[in-house]
């Protein structure tokens, strides 16, 4: 069993409040969950209105499948016009670890 995590640090566009930030982040997190069947949440920078860290995690029996799902999530997030991707951190865990 393999577990993969992906954390992306993003800069939000024309957002001037935490309420505005939620209006941008919430649909992104919901769509990641729906489209890719991953666990997704805002995991950092919660007190800043123009920055966010989004975390995604998935589990599969094959490391290749985990990588494919995280690649797809990364591409989808990078393609969102309302955010700018600043950094990406990815980890893969084996159940034997």
Helices and strands as residue ranges (DSSP letters): E 2-12, H 18-36, E 39-44, E 51-60, H 63-78, E 83-94
